[in-house]
Amino acid sequence: MRDKIDVNLGDRSYTIHIGTDLLKSSGEFIYPILNRKKIAIVTDENVASLHLSKLKKCLMEMNIEVSVLILPAGESTKSWQYIEKTVEWLLSQHVERDDVIIAFGGGVIGDLVGFAASILRRGVRFVQIPTSLLAQVDSSVGGKTGINSSHGKNLIGAFYQPQMVLADISLLNTLTSRDFLAGYGEVMKYGLLGDYDFFVWLEENALEMANGDVEKRIYAVKRSCEMKANIVAQDEKEKGQRALLNLGHTFCHALETATGLSDRLLHGEGVGIGCALAFETSMRLGLCSQEAPSRVRAHLKKMGMKVSLSDIPGSLPNPEDLISLMKQDKKAVDGKISFIMARDIGKAFILPQIDLDLVKNVLSDNLI
């Protein structure tokens, strides 16, 4: 059961392959793009323990020489320390510009390795094999790469497209329920920002998808990737429409920084909360009906996800300090924060300026 989506970017175009058991065929996908039978894999400890031996076996059966770097799992790996370690290791393996690096993991590994590929020898080719739902529907697609800073999330990075993406749905079976649902936060976002019918489909089918329905998982990943690919093809470097993909993210990134980029709040959980806050703010601005934010919150609750700031364990900064963190957002211009607001479910738009006192009130009410 396989499908594919093309990301049309001229000479930087590539294909997203989606289906079950793609890892078993990874050698057949990757071999044709190799200039020499040598490949470097960068992964993390969790993914390595579960899936690395299978990937290595498939590549070695094609007589490809394989080297592997295993990094710690977790958001803290997206740092200067590990980008330096990764680049120095790749150089020690004599990786050349026409070689291929595999980013084998979730969003952290994909972002880090993509950034390493973009700066190594001024650009080395790489392949994304995302192992989490969040990476399959979001971070592996579109070419955003980077690391975090003490000043905020994803503030250091580059736009750099992969050669291909292999989204093996079978790998999702090893995710914890929490990790799967965190990825679901990004899936839901696509319906909220631009496809009402997809959101309705999720309301009716997402629980079965979360419980393991393969066909529904493939459809959700495919539709999410289709939407992102279409937007990226029109606006690769986020000069306009691509910003819609950040629905919920201005709130989310501030919350992630406030929680120390720790497992107190996973990225997709922050996206879910951020979407609820964005719709609440839109309603208070008179942009959408009261029904829209209520429907978003009801769906998050149905899925067993975090809905409000009060659902995040531990203390959070006060609303003024959270807004200060939002001003560090990489999309801020002249100190002003652009927000993605909504006129209804499936009708998001970019609002260049907003009344921050109103945002402060929304945050205050959600801290209770």
N, C-alpha and C positions, 0 to 999 in steps of 0.2 A: 504494500500500500504506500505509494509514493506520489509526490507532486513537486512542482518547482515553480519558482517565481523569478523573473528577470528584473534586476535593478538596472535601469537604463541611464547610464552616465557616460555615453560616448566611449572613449578608449579606456575608461575606468569601470565599464559595465561588468557585472558578474551575476551568477545565478545562486539563488537560495534553494537548496534541495531539502525537502521536508518529507519525512516518512518514518517507518519503523525499520530497525536493524540496519541503519545506514552505516554504523560503525564497522560492521562486518564487511562492508564494501568500500571502506575508506581508501584502501589502496587503489582500487579501480578508478575512483574519482580523482585522486591526487596524482597518480603516476603520470597521466598525460601532460600535466603542466610543469613537470620537473625538467630542469636542464641537466641535472646530474643526479644520480641515485643517492641522494643524501638529504636528510631532513632533520630539523631540530624541533622538539616538542617542549613547550613550557606549560606546566599544569600546577595544581596545588595538591596538598597532601590528601585531602578528602577524595578528590576525583581520581588521583593516582591509585589509591587503595581499592577503588571500585572498578575502574574501567581501563587503566593504563595498559595492563597486560594484553587486553584484547586489541587495542589500537596498535601497539607495537607489533603484535603477531601479524595483523593484517598487512602492515607496511613491510615487514621483513619478508613475508611470503612473496612480495613483489621484488625482492632483492634490493630493498632500499635500506641504506645505512641510517640508523636511528640513534640520536642522542637526546637525553632528557634532562630538564631542569625542573625540580619539584620545589615549589615555594609554599610558605605557610598559607593556610586558608584564612579568609576574612578580609574585611574592608581595609584594615591597616596595612595590607600588602600593597595597596595602591599608593605608594609613597616614593620619595626620592631614594630611600635606602634600597628598595627592591627594583626600581627601574635601573639604578646603577648596577646592581647585582646581575640583572637579566642581560643588560647590554654587554657588560664585561664577559659574562659567560658565553654569549653568542659569538663575541669576538674570539674568545679562546677556542671555540669550536670551528673557527675559520669560516664562518657563515659569509657567503658572498652575496652581492646585490641580486643575482639571478637565482639564488636559492629560495627555499620556502620554509617559513616558520609556521608551526601549528599552535594556535591558541586553543588549548584544550581545557575548558572549564566554564565557570559562570561569568557574570559580568565583570568581576574584579580582574580575572585573568585575561578576558577578552580586551578590556580597556588598557590594561598594563602592557600586554604583549603587542597590541596594535600600535601603541605609542612607541614602544621599543623598536618595532619594525619601521616606523615612520622616520626615526632619527638615526638608525643604524646605517652607515654608509650612504646617508641621504635617501634612504628608502629601499627596504628589502620586502619581497613579496610575503604575504602571510595568508593563512586559511583559518577561518573560524570554525571550530567544532564546539558549539555551545552545549553545556550539559544541564543547564537550569531553564525553567520556563521563562524567567525574566530575560535571560540572555537570548533565548531562541526568538522571542517576540520583539525584543527591543535592542539591547546593547550590541548584539552581533551584527546588526543590520544598520547601514547608513554611514559608517565610517567615522563616528565620533570615538576618539581614543584619548586616554589621559590618565592622570593621577590626581590625588587630592593634595590640598595644602592645609596648613594649620588655620588658614584664613577661610577655608570653605571647600566644598565638594567640586571636583572636576575642574579646578581653576587652571590647571596646567595640562596642555594637550594639543592635539592636532586633528584635522580632518584627514583621514587616510583610509582608503577603501581596501577591503580584503579581495583575494582572488576568487573566493567562493565561500559559501556557508553551508555546512552540513548539519541540519537540525534533526537529530535522531530522537524521535518521540519516545522510543523505548528507554532512553536514559532517564526520562522523567520518573520512571517507576522507583528509582532509588532515592528520590527526594523525600524529605520529611514533609508532613502536612503543612507545617508552617512555611517552609521554603516554597512549596508549590503555590500556596495562597499568596505569598509575597509576590511571586511572578504574576499571579492573576491580577494584582493591582494594575499592572501595565496592560494586560489584555482588556480589562474593563475600560481603561482610559481611552482606547481606540473607539469604542462605541460611544462614549461620552463626548468625544471631541468632534466626531464627524460621521457617525453611522448609527442612526437611531435603530434601524432594523437589527443591526448586530447586537446592540444593547438589549433589545427585546429577546433575541435568541439566547443571549447569556442569562437573562432572567429565567428563561425556561430550561436551559441546558447546563449551566455552569456547575451545578452540584454534581450531576452525573459525570461531567468532565473531571472534576476534582476527585471523584471516587474511582477514576481509572478508565472511563470509556475512551477507547483509542480513537475511534472515528471522530468523536467530538473534540478530542485534543488536537487532532490533525487539522480539523476545520478551524478551530480557534487560532492555532498558530499560523495557518495559512492566511486567514483573513487579516490578522494583525500585521503580518509581514507585507501583505498586499497594500494595506493602507500606508504603512511606513515607506515602502518602496516608491509608491506613487508620489508621496510628498517629497521624499529625498530627491527623486528624479527632477522635480520642479525647482527645488531650492536646496542644493547640496550643502551649502555652507551657512545656512540659517540666516539669510538676509531678509526673510519675509515669512512665507507660509509655514516653513519647517518649525517655527517657534510654537505652532499649535501643539506639537508633540510634547511640549513642556507643561501641558495642563496638569495642575496639581504640584508641579515640581518646584516652583518658587517657595511654596510652603514647605515641601518635603525636604529640600536641601538645607534649609535653615534648621529644621528639626533634626536632621541627621547630624549637622555640626553641633547642635545644642546637646545631643546625646553622645558626643564624642566618637561618632562614626562607629558605634559599638552595636552589639546584638540586642541592645535595648529596643532598637528600631531598625528593622530591615528596610532596604530601599523601597521595595514594592509596598510594604506596609505604610511607609511615609507617603507614597504616591496615592494610595487609597484615601488616607486622611486628607491629603492635600486636595484631592478632587472634591471631597465632601466640603472642605473649607472654601474652595473656589466657587462651588455652586451656592453655598450659603452666602458668600460675599456678593455674588451676582444677584441673588434674590433681594438682598438688602439694598442694592443699587437700583432695584426696580427693573433689572434686565430680564429676569425670568420669573416664573410663577413660584409659589411656595411648594407646589407639588414636586418640582424638579429636585431640589436638595433632599426632600423627604424620601424620594424614590431612590436616590443615590445611597443615602444612609441605610435605608431598608435593605437594599441589596447587599451592602457590606455586612450588615448584621446577619442576613440569611446565610452568607458564606462563612460566617464565624471569624470575620476580620476586624481589625481595629477601625474605629469609626471617628473617634474624637481625640483631642490632645489628652484628655483625662484617661484614655486607655493606654497611654505610654507609661511604663513603670518608672518610678523615680521622679525627682523634681525636674522642672523645666524652667528656663529663664522667664522673666516677666514679658508681657507683650511688647514693650518698648525694645527690649534687648533682642527679641526674636525678629522684629522689624529691622534692627541694625544688622542682624545676620543676613536677612534678605537683601540688603543693600550691597552685600558682597557677591551676590549672584553674578555669574559671568555675563549675563545678558543685560545687566544694568547699564544705563547710558547717562552720563553726566550726573551720577548719583541717584537717578530716578529709576524705579523698578517698573518694568512692564509685567502685567499680569495677563494670564489667559483666563478670560471670563466666558460665560455661556448665556445665550438667549433661550436655550432649551437643551435637553439631552440630544446630542448629535449636532449641536450648533454652537461650537466654540469660536471665539475670535480674540484677537490681540487688543488689549486695552493699554495704550502707552503710558497713561498716568491714572492714578487712582487716589482717592481720599484715604490717606494712611490712618486717620483717626477712626474711620469706619473699619478698616482692617484690624486695628488694635481692639476695637469692640468685639469683633468676631472672634479673635483669639482669646480675649478675656472670657467670653461666654463659653468657649470650648474647653477652657482649663478647669472649669467647675465639674 
